[in-house]
Amino acid sequence: MKQIIPALITLSFSPMAIAALPPQYQNVKDLEAMVNYVKENPDVAATLKSIDLENQTINYGQDCQVTFERKPSPKPLGWAGPAELLQFKAINCPRE
């Protein structure tokens, strides 16, 4: 009985421990969102300079930049779920 209680406690918290997406998978999801934006916008694709995953920006044209953001997703205390998808935030140049 003494061994069962710690095991049950450990198992009850294990879904929370594995709920977060490992960084490499989150990075791939973020990069896919940014690449999809480039694919959907020929003017950006034609003058693409760089994709900055860390700052969540796409640089293109003459000093043009597209920024992305992650919407906050409130989670219960102690819950470590996957992050929300990156979404378009702003563009600092007019689209052609």
N, C-alpha and C positions, 0 to 999 in steps of 0.2 A: 504494500500500500504506500509506503514511504517513497518508493521509486516511481510509482504511477503519477502522483501529483506533480512532481517537477516535469515529468515528460508531457503531461497534459498542458501545463502552463507554457512550456516551450512550443508545443505544437499549435497552441492557440494564437501565438504571436508570429508564427512562421509566415503566414500569408502577407503580413505587413512588411516583413523583412525582405521578401522577394518581389514586392509590388513595384518598386522603382525600376525604370528602364536603365540598363547599364549605359554609361556615357557613349560608348561606340555606337550603340543602336540609336540613341537619341540624336547623335550627330548625323547619322545617315538619314534619319527622318527629316531633320532640319535642312540638310543639304538637298534632299529630294524636293522639298517645298520651294527652295530658292531656285533650283534648276528648272522646275516646272514653270515658275514665273518667267524665267528667261525664254523657255520654249514657247510660251503663250504670247510673248511680246517681241515681235521681230525687230523692232527698232533697238531694243535692249540687246538682243542676241547679235545683231550686226555690229555693234560697237562695244561689246563686252570687254572690260578690262580685267576685272577680278571679282571673285565671290569671297567675302570675308565672313566666315562662319562664326568666328568669335564675336564680332561686332554686329552680326546679323544684317549685313549690308551687301548690296551688289553695286559695283562701280562700273560705269559705262560712259560712252560719249565724252564730251568735254566737261569733266568734273561733275557729271551727273551721278546721283546716288539714289538707290531704292533702299528703304529701310523696312525691316520686319520687326514684329514684336510677338511676344507670347502673352496671350490673355491670362490673367491670374485665375486659378481654379481653386477655390477654397476647399480644403480637405479637412476631415476630422483630425484632431490632435493625435499625433503619433502615426498618421497615415502617410506613406511615401509612395504615392501613385505616379504614373507616368506624367510627364509634363504635357501641357496642351500643345497643339500644333502651332508652328510659326504661321503668322498671318501678315499680309501686306499692311504696312503702317502708313508710309508716305513716300513721295517721290519729289525730288527737288528740281526737276527739269520738266518742261512741258513735253507731253508725248507727241510723236509725229503722226 
